[in-house]
Amino acid sequence: MFSITLNVRSTELGILVTEATAVMPNGRATLSQLGIWSGMNIYLALMKISSSVKANGAVSLIQLHHAGLVTPEQGMRIGHGSEC
């Protein structure tokens, strides 16, 4: 279902942005934040999305993110981002 929707929508979309993607496990804004510090399965999933977007003439971007001192490990509640 997702791949079909992505193929249809990406022809009408100029840029697909995967935002706030953590670069380190201890730099996440929430414990459920997408991260790219390791794990081939995450890499392969993002490559599949990127390839589908590109095949339909759109562009995909990824925003790298590190929450700094505002992380769950520093006592932040789960579900709240880094509002600065």
C-alpha positions in Angstrom: 0.0 0.0 0.0 2.7 2.5 1.0 4.8 1.9 -2.2 1.7 2.4 -4.4 0.8 5.6 -2.6 4.4 6.9 -2.8 4.5 6.2 -6.6 1.3 8.1 -7.3 2.0 11.0 -5.0 5.7 11.5 -5.9 4.8 12.6 -9.4 2.9 15.5 -7.9 5.5 16.3 -5.3 8.7 18.3 -5.8 10.6 17.4 -2.7 10.1 14.6 -0.1 11.9 15.5 3.2 12.6 13.0 5.9 13.0 15.4 8.8 14.8 15.3 12.1 16.7 12.1 11.5 19.0 11.3 14.4 22.7 10.8 13.8 23.4 9.2 17.2 21.3 7.1 19.5 22.0 9.5 22.4 21.1 12.5 20.4 17.4 11.7 19.7 14.7 14.2 20.7 12.4 11.2 21.5 13.1 7.5 22.0 11.0 6.7 18.9 12.8 9.2 16.6 14.1 7.7 13.3 17.9 7.2 13.3 20.6 6.4 10.8 23.5 5.7 13.1 23.4 2.0 12.3 21.2 -0.7 11.0 21.2 -1.9 7.4 17.4 -2.3 7.5 16.9 1.4 8.0 19.4 2.2 5.3 17.7 -0.2 2.8 14.2 1.2 3.7 15.3 4.8 3.1 17.0 3.8 -0.2 13.8 2.1 -1.4 11.8 5.2 -0.7 14.5 7.5 -2.3 14.7 5.3 -5.4 10.9 5.3 -5.8 10.8 9.1 -5.4 13.7 9.6 -7.9 12.1 7.2 -10.4 9.0 9.4 -10.5 11.0 12.6 -11.1 11.0 14.1 -7.6 13.8 14.7 -5.1 14.3 13.3 -1.6 16.2 15.0 1.2 17.1 13.9 4.7 17.5 16.4 7.6 20.2 15.3 10.0 19.4 16.1 13.7 21.0 15.9 17.1 18.9 17.1 20.1 22.0 18.0 22.2 21.1 18.5 25.8 17.4 18.0 25.2 17.3 14.3 25.0 15.4 11.5 26.8 18.7 10.4 28.4 18.9 13.9 30.0 15.5 13.6 31.7 13.2 14.8 28.8 9.7 13.3 28.7 9.0 10.9 25.7 7.0 12.6 23.0 8.3 16.1 23.4 10.8 17.4 20.8 13.5 20.0 21.3 11.5 23.3 21.4 14.1 26.0 21.6 
